[in-house]
Each structure stands twice: as structure tokens, then as C-alpha cells.
Amino acid sequence: MFPLERRQQLIVLAVLAVILFGGGYKYARWHAAHADRPRVESSGPAEAAKNQAAQEILVHVAGAVEKPGVYRLPRGSRVHDAVAMAQALPEADLDALNLAAPLADGQKVTVPVRPKALSGANAGAGPSMGGQAPGAAAAAGRSSPFAPPGGSLININTAGKAELESLPGIGPSLAERIIEYREKNGPFLSPEDIKNVSGIGEKRYEQIKDKITT
């Protein structure tokens, strides 16, 4: 081996240092890239499924629809979207609903029947009552043409505006509040829950409690 001069030795050492530094830098980049890859691949599908679930809501549609049931809709959907999926029946009273209202996860949308459909059925039964005198007929139906026949109770979860107005002390404004309350908060669980509606206190509830149901 030929002896190297001092200057040559320094050059050789510098070259070796550059080679070692370059190799170490490339290894560090390779190690960092491969260390991150498994974490991205393993969490990707689970994270995507979680994000998709966060963008959807479940809504129960009932009442005057062809296909009542639970529907999955994108977050931010409106009452109109849920009713369209359940396919409203011809006799559905869509005007009683706020179709533009936003939906919440777990909400129940009850589509009521048009009051005209109910009153038409009652009117059809009128002539067949054995020739009842007009005075007797008026006495039998003292409240409203939309009052249910046979003294049956009014369902405050499905009744339309006209039906609600047939209750004692319930005018157009209170009827709208009742419908708005159940659209925002879901169905009434018991008749007494109607007292949660602004304007219906204990006194007014006593007037209607024997005439309503849920």
C-alpha cells in the first residue's frame, strides 16, 4: 500500500463522509415513508365509514304515506325529502306540515289526513240515518263539521288544523302551534303532553282532555 500524504488523507476522509451522510439521509427518508404508510392504510376505511355515518340521519315516517318506515337521509335534509321517500297518499294533508323544516336524527314525521277527506266520509253517512230531522242532526253535531263521528277521540299526533280547531278553546293560532310543536319535537307521547304547547295551560287542557288521544 502506498503511503498517502496528509492532504490526500483529508480528501479521502471527506469523500467517505459525504458518502456516509448521503446514505444515511436516503435511509431516513425511506424509513419515514414506510413507517407512515401502514397507519394510513389501516385507518383509512374505518375513518371513511365513520365520516359517512356522521353525514347521515335516520328518520321515521308514518301516517298517510304508502311506505311508512325508517329512512336514511343525508344530514341537512328537510321534511319534504322524507315525505317524498315514503310517498304521500292522495288524501295526505301536506299543508299541515312544514315541508321546509330541517330534519334531526331520530325524528318521527307523521303525515296527517286532509280534513276534507274525513268530513266527506261523514257527509256520505248523513242521508242514511233513517231520515233524521235537520234539528236532530244539528243537535248531534254541535261542535264542527270536522268533529269525529260517534264521539271518537281526536289524535293530536295526526289531526289536521281543522280537526284541532274543532276542540274547545283551540283556535287557528293554537292549532298551528300544536302542529309546529310535533313537527319540531316529535309526536306527543300522552294527551297531557299537549300542555307543552305555548298557550295551552291546565285550564284549557281540562276542557279538551276527554276529547283527545295519542
C-alpha positions in Angstrom: 0.0 0.0 0.0 1.3 3.4 -1.0 1.6 5.8 1.9 -0.8 8.8 1.4 0.1 12.4 2.1 -1.7 14.4 4.7 -3.7 16.3 2.1 -4.7 13.1 0.3 -5.9 11.5 3.5 -8.1 14.5 4.2 -9.6 14.3 0.7 -10.3 10.6 1.2 -12.0 11.2 4.6 -14.1 14.0 3.1 -15.3 11.7 0.3 -16.2 9.0 2.8 -18.1 11.4 5.0 -20.1 12.6 2.0 -21.0 9.0 1.0 -22.0 8.1 4.6 -24.1 11.3 5.0 -25.9 10.7 1.7 -26.6 7.1 2.5 -27.9 8.0 6.0 -30.2 10.7 4.6 -31.7 8.4 2.0 -32.3 5.7 4.6 -34.0 8.2 6.9 -36.4 9.3 4.1 -37.2 5.6 3.2 -37.8 4.7 6.8 -40.1 7.7 7.4 -42.2 6.9 4.2 -42.6 3.3 5.1 -43.4 4.0 8.8 -46.3 6.3 7.8 -47.8 4.0 5.2 -49.3 1.2 7.4 -51.0 3.8 9.6 -52.7 5.5 6.7 -53.9 2.2 5.1 -55.2 0.7 8.4 -57.2 3.8 9.4 -58.4 4.8 6.0 -61.5 2.5 5.6 -62.6 2.9 9.2 -62.3 6.7 9.1 -64.2 6.8 5.8 -67.1 4.7 7.3 -67.1 7.0 10.4 -67.3 10.1 8.2 -70.1 8.7 6.1 -72.2 7.7 9.2 -71.7 11.3 10.5 -73.2 12.7 7.3 -76.5 10.6 7.6 -79.5 10.6 9.8 -82.4 8.1 10.4 -86.0 9.4 10.3 -89.3 7.6 10.9 -92.1 8.5 8.6 -95.6 7.5 9.5 -99.3 8.4 8.8 -100.8 9.0 5.4 -97.9 7.5 3.3 -97.7 4.5 1.1 -94.4 3.2 2.6 -94.2 4.1 6.3 -90.9 3.2 8.0 -87.4 4.3 8.9 -85.4 6.1 6.2 -81.7 7.0 5.9 -81.2 10.6 4.6 -78.2 12.9 4.2 -77.7 15.3 7.1 -79.4 18.6 6.3 -82.4 17.0 4.6 -85.9 18.6 5.0 -89.3 17.2 5.9 -90.1 17.3 2.2 -87.3 14.8 1.4 -88.6 12.3 4.0 -92.2 12.5 2.8 -91.1 12.1 -0.8 -89.3 8.9 0.0 -92.3 7.5 1.9 -94.6 8.6 -1.0 -97.6 10.6 0.4 -101.1 9.2 -0.2 -103.6 11.3 -2.2 -105.5 12.1 1.0 -102.4 13.3 2.8 -102.6 16.8 4.3 -99.2 18.1 3.3 -100.2 21.7 4.1 -100.4 20.7 7.8 -96.7 20.0 7.7 -93.8 22.4 7.4 -92.1 20.7 4.5 -89.2 23.1 4.6 -88.3 22.3 8.2 -84.9 20.6 8.8 -84.8 17.0 10.0 -83.0 15.8 13.0 -81.6 12.3 13.7 -84.2 10.1 15.3 -87.1 12.4 14.4 -90.6 11.0 13.6 -92.6 12.7 10.8 -96.4 11.9 11.0 -98.3 12.9 7.8 -101.9 13.7 8.7 -105.0 13.1 6.6 -106.8 16.0 5.0 -109.8 17.2 7.0 -111.9 17.3 3.7 -111.4 13.6 3.4 -112.7 13.0 6.9 -115.7 15.3 6.5 -116.6 13.8 3.1 -116.8 10.4 4.7 -119.1 11.8 7.4 -121.3 13.6 4.9 -121.8 10.4 2.9 -123.2 8.7 6.0 -125.7 11.6 6.6 -128.5 10.6 4.3 -128.6 7.0 5.5 -129.5 7.9 9.1 -133.1 7.0 8.8 -134.4 10.4 7.6 -133.2 12.2 10.7 -134.8 15.6 11.1 -132.5 18.6 10.5 -132.9 19.8 14.0 -131.8 16.5 15.4 -128.8 16.4 13.1 -127.8 19.8 14.2 -128.0 18.8 17.9 -125.9 15.7 17.2 -123.1 17.7 15.6 -122.9 20.8 17.7 -119.2 21.3 17.5 -117.8 21.3 14.0 -118.2 19.5 10.6 -114.8 18.1 11.3 -115.6 16.5 14.6 -115.1 12.7 14.5 -118.3 10.6 14.3 -119.6 8.6 17.2 -117.8 10.7 19.8 -114.4 9.2 18.9 -111.2 11.0 20.1 -109.0 13.2 18.1 -105.5 12.0 17.7 -103.3 15.1 18.3 -100.4 13.4 16.5 -102.2 13.0 13.2 -105.0 15.6 13.3 -105.0 18.4 10.7 -105.6 22.0 11.5 -109.4 21.9 11.0 -109.7 18.9 13.3 -107.7 20.5 16.0 -109.9 23.7 15.7 -112.9 21.6 16.5 -111.7 21.1 20.1 -113.0 23.5 22.7 -110.8 26.6 23.1 -108.5 25.7 20.2 -108.4 28.4 17.5 -106.4 28.7 14.3 -103.3 30.0 16.1 -103.2 27.3 18.7 -103.9 24.6 16.1 -100.8 25.8 14.2 -98.7 25.8 17.3 -99.7 22.2 18.1 -98.7 21.1 14.5 -95.5 23.1 14.7 -94.6 21.6 18.1 -95.0 18.0 17.0 -93.0 18.7 13.8 -90.1 20.1 15.8 -90.2 17.8 18.8 -91.7 14.6 17.5 -95.1 13.0 18.4 -96.9 13.6 21.8 -96.4 10.6 24.0 -99.5 11.2 26.0 -102.5 13.6 25.8 -101.1 15.6 28.7 -98.0 16.4 26.7 -100.1 18.9 24.8 -99.7 21.3 27.7 -96.1 21.7 26.5 -97.5 23.8 23.6 -97.4 27.5 24.3 -100.9 28.8 25.1 -102.3 25.5 26.5 -102.4 25.6 30.2 -104.1 23.4 32.8 -107.5 25.1 32.4 -107.6 24.7 28.6 -106.3 21.1 29.0 -109.2 20.3 31.3 -111.6 21.4 28.5 -110.1 19.0 25.9 -108.5 16.1 27.8 -111.6 13.9 27.3 -111.7 14.6 23.6 -108.0 13.8 22.6 -105.7 10.9 22.4 -102.2 10.0 21.0 
